[in-house]
Amino acid sequence: MSSISDIIELYLKRVLSESDSGVVEIKRSELADIFQCVPSQINYVISTRFTIEKGYIVESKRGGGGFIRIRKVPLQPHQSTNYDNLLEQVGHSISQNAAEHIISRFEENKLMTEREATLMRHLISRETLQVPIPFRDQIRARMMRMMVTILYANKGE
C-alpha cells in the first residue's frame, strides 16, 4: 500500500505532466485539504521528492496568497547550460542518494539505457566504494563528473 507521501508525489507528477507549460502552481493548504493531511506533509513531499537532482525547480511564496510552483527541467544534451549545471550539482563530493537521482534523470530522459543506469548505480554504491565516507563521496563525484562528460560528449551520436 502506498504512503500518503507517495500518493501526493504521484498526483503532483500527473498534474505536472498534464500541464501545457510544464509548470504547476499549487496552494499548500488546498493540497493538504485534498489529501486530508497537514501542510507540513506537503512541504515534506516537495522538499524530498522534487529536488534539483531529480530535475525539478521549486519556488515557494508564503503568506495568504502564497503558492508553490514546481517546474520539471528536462535534460537536453545539446544545451551546454545543462552540462554546466550538472557538473555543479555533482561538485567535488556527492552522496550516493544524490548521484542516484542524477542517474535516474538521465534514464528518464532516455540519455542512458536501463542497463547503463543499473551499471552506474552499482559502480557508485557504498558497497563498491568501500572507503571512508569523505573519500567515497569524492570518488563517486569524480565518477559522476566523468559520466556526465561522456554522455554530453557523445550527444551527437
Secondary structure, DSSP 8 states (H G I E B T S, - for coil): ---HHHHHHHHHHHHHHH-SSSEEEE-HHHHHHHHTS-HHHHHHHHHHHS-TTTTEEEEEE-STT-EEEEEE----TT-HHHHHHHHHHHTT---HHHHHHHHHHHHHTTSS-HHHHHHHHHHTSTTTS-S-HHHHHHHHHHHHHHHHHHHHHTTT-
